[in-house]
Amino acid sequence: MTQDMSALEREIEETRQRLASTIDQLAHRAHPRTIVGRQVTTVKSHFVELDTGTPRTDNILKVAGAVVGVVVLLAVVRKVAR
């Protein structure tokens, strides 16, 4: 019976340690600074190869084209609205 109790106590302590570790990991992942860092990395990865650091011109040109298109559209709408 004593061995069963000590084994049970040891198992409970191991479970507490695992839970504490899991809670620490979740707290780190949910921290706003960590979330922002992940999002910045995601956005950067769309425009720069993270492994080599070379720019991804295809995605850069797509975004630049969209920006130019929006500017032209706004200019045309303004001109028509006058």
C-alpha positions in Angstrom: 0.0 0.0 0.0 2.9 2.4 0.8 4.5 1.7 -2.5 1.2 2.4 -4.3 0.8 5.7 -2.5 4.3 6.8 -3.3 3.9 5.8 -6.9 0.7 7.7 -7.1 2.2 10.8 -5.5 5.1 10.6 -8.0 2.7 10.3 -10.9 0.7 13.3 -9.6 3.9 15.4 -9.3 5.0 14.4 -12.9 1.5 15.3 -14.2 1.8 18.7 -12.4 5.1 19.3 -14.0 3.8 18.5 -17.5 0.8 20.7 -16.9 2.9 23.6 -15.7 5.2 23.2 -18.8 2.1 23.2 -21.1 0.7 26.3 -19.4 4.0 28.1 -19.8 4.1 27.2 -23.5 0.5 28.3 -24.1 1.2 31.6 -22.2 4.2 32.2 -24.4 2.2 31.5 -27.6 -0.7 33.7 -26.6 1.5 36.7 -25.6 0.8 39.6 -27.9 4.5 40.2 -28.7 4.8 36.5 -29.8 1.7 36.8 -31.9 2.9 40.0 -33.6 6.3 38.4 -34.3 4.6 35.4 -36.0 2.5 37.7 -38.1 5.4 39.9 -39.1 7.3 36.7 -40.1 4.3 35.6 -42.2 4.0 38.9 -44.0 7.8 39.0 -44.6 7.7 35.5 -46.0 5.3 36.7 -48.7 7.8 39.3 -50.0 11.2 37.8 -49.0 12.6 34.2 -49.1 13.3 33.7 -45.4 16.0 31.1 -46.1 18.0 33.2 -48.6 16.9 36.7 -48.1 16.1 37.2 -51.8 13.1 39.3 -52.7 10.1 37.5 -54.1 9.5 39.8 -57.1 6.3 38.1 -58.2 4.5 39.0 -55.0 6.0 42.4 -54.8 4.8 43.2 -58.4 1.3 41.9 -57.6 1.0 44.2 -54.6 2.5 47.2 -56.5 0.1 46.6 -59.3 -2.8 46.5 -56.9 -1.7 49.7 -55.3 -1.3 51.5 -58.7 -4.8 50.1 -59.7 -6.4 51.5 -56.6 -4.7 54.9 -57.1 -5.9 55.1 -60.7 -9.4 54.0 -59.7 -9.6 56.7 -57.0 -8.3 59.4 -59.5 -10.9 58.4 -62.1 -13.7 58.4 -59.5 -12.6 61.8 -58.3 -12.4 63.2 -61.8 -15.9 61.8 -62.7 -17.4 63.1 -59.4 -16.4 66.8 -60.1 
